[in-house]
């Protein structure tokens, strides 16, 4: 018999926990902010984003850009191009902030 391996990946753990939360929520309810989820799970921003992306791809949540993530009502398709664009823009903003922070760390010494 084959062992199932180690623990689940962190993004899967985030998605699983939020799936349980969503079961107790109503359509339109707002999920905790990314910062709140980082504090709750203790994982990196990208890990939280990956967990949320899994829930979006399943149609359980919808992203409203900077307004946050909300429990889906199941009526709208999860592959709406506008939602995809908002998500991409949100990830670009996060990456821009991370690059700026890294550049600030390196700035005092110069190139």
N, C-alpha and C positions, 0 to 999 in steps of 0.2 A: 504494500500500500504506500502511496505517496503522501508525504506530509504537506500540509497546506502552506507551509512557509511561515514567515514572521508576521509581525503586526501589519495592519493595513497602512497604506501610504497616508501621510498626514492630511492631504487634500480630501481623500476619501473619508477620513474620520470627521473632518469638518462637514462635508456634505451629509454624512449619515446623521450627525447630531442635529444639523439644521432641518433635515427631513422630519425628524421627530418633533422639533419645535413647530414646524409648519403644520403638522397634523392637528395641533391645538390652536391654530390661528385661522382667521377668516380671510377670504380673498380681499386684497387691497391692504391688508395689514403690512406695516413696514417692518422689515428685518432690522436687526441691530446694524449700526454703521460698521464699516470696515475696521475702524479704530477699536470699537467695542469688541469686535470678533477677535482682533489681534490680542487684546487684553484677556479675553475669555479663554482662548486656546493657547496663547503663548507661541504662536507660529508666525512666520514671516508673512508680510503683506502678499507676496506672490502666491503663497500656499493658500491663503484665505481666498484670493481671487480665483484660484483654480477650483476650489471647492464650490464657490458661488457659480462659476461657469458651468460646472456639472449640473447644478440645479436648474440653471437657465436652459441648458440643452435638453433637459427632461421636461421643460415646460412648467416646472413647479414655481418658479419665480420669474419676474420681469424686472429689468433694470430701467431706471428712469434717470440715467446719467448721474449728475451730482446730487440728485434728490435721494438716491439710494435704491435699494432693492425691495420689491414688494411681492407678497404672495399672489400668484397668478389666479385668475378666475377660470382659467381653462378655456375661455372663449376665443382668445386671440392666438394665432399661430406663434410658436416660439421662434420661428426663423424669420421674423420681420426684419427687413434690411435696415430700417431706421434704428431698431434696437441694437443690431450688430454694429452699426456705425457709432452709436453712443458708447457702446462697450469698448470699441477700439480707441475712441477718443479718450475715454477714461483711463485706459491702460497707457496710452501715450503720455497723458498728464502725469501719471504715477512714475513712469520711467524718466520723464523730464525732471521731476523733483528729485529722484534718486541720483541722476547724473549731476545735477546742480549741487547736491550735498557732497558727492564725491569730489567734484571740482573744488568746492570750498575747503575740503580737507587738504587738498594738494596745493592750494594757492600760495601760502606763505613762502614756500621755498622757490617758487617760480618753475620755469621749464627746464 
